[in-house]
Amino acid sequence: MITTHVLDTAQGRPGKGIAIELERADQGVWKLVGAGITDDDGRLKSLTPAGTLVAARYRIRFQTGLYFDGLGLATFFPVVEIQFTVADGTQHFHVPLLLSPYGYSTYRGS
């Protein structure tokens, strides 16, 4: 299972209403495997169904430009894309995004 959440560190609150896509590389071609919008707590728990993942490279794309537009703020990063590798598909992968208009960071969460 892959989940995510967004924390707007500049506003000090969850990044709600952010559109997210999850893709998996399949023989060099990216295929959409999940998508959704963060809830009021900045979380998206439904990117993949529960169960075993295909071992592969994945990328998660956050539509941050639309989010900041909605707040009336400019941003340097209109899209944040994070690529990561799933070697053991039986594990839960949580990929959080700590976001501000001019920077971001991420880590493998639990």
URTA-V558634 format. One record per backbone hydrogen bond with DSSP energy under -0.5 kcal/mol. CO is the residue of the C=O (numbers start at 0). NH is the residue of the N-H. E is the energy in kcal/mol with one decimal. If there is no record, write none. Layout:
# URTA-V558634
((CO NH E) (CO NH E))
This chain:
# URTA-V558634
((0 92 -3.1) (1 46 -0.5) (1 47 -0.7) (2 94 -2.7) (3 43 -2.5) (4 96 -2.6) (5 7 -0.5) (5 14 -2.5) (6 8 -1.2) (6 98 -3.0) (7 11 -1.7) (7 12 -1.6) (12 7 -2.5) (13 15 -1.3) (14 17 -0.6) (16 18 -0.5) (17 37 -2.0) (18 62 -2.7) (19 35 -2.1) (20 60 -2.9) (21 32 -3.0) (21 33 -1.5) (22 58 -2.3) (23 30 -2.4) (25 28 -1.1) (28 25 -2.8) (30 23 -2.5) (33 21 -3.1) (35 19 -2.8) (37 16 -1.9) (38 41 -2.4) (41 5 -2.5) (42 38 -2.6) (43 3 -1.7) (55 85 -3.0) (56 24 -2.8) (57 83 -2.4) (58 22 -2.8) (59 81 -2.5) (60 20 -2.0) (61 63 -1.8) (61 79 -2.2) (62 66 -1.1) (63 67 -2.5) (64 68 -2.4) (65 69 -1.9) (66 70 -0.8) (67 70 -0.5) (67 71 -0.5) (67 72 -2.8) (68 71 -1.4) (75 77 -0.6) (77 64 -3.3) (78 80 -0.5) (79 61 -3.1) (81 59 -2.7) (83 57 -3.2) (84 86 -0.7) (85 55 -0.9) (86 88 -0.6) (87 90 -1.7) (88 52 -2.4) (91 93 -0.6) (92 2 -2.4) (92 94 -0.5) (93 95 -0.6) (93 108 -3.2) (95 106 -0.7) (96 6 -2.6) (96 98 -0.6) (97 104 -2.0) (98 8 -2.2) (98 9 -0.9) (99 102 -1.1) (100 75 -2.6) (100 76 -0.7) (102 99 -2.2) (104 97 -2.9) (106 95 -0.7) (106 108 -0.9) (108 93 -0.7))
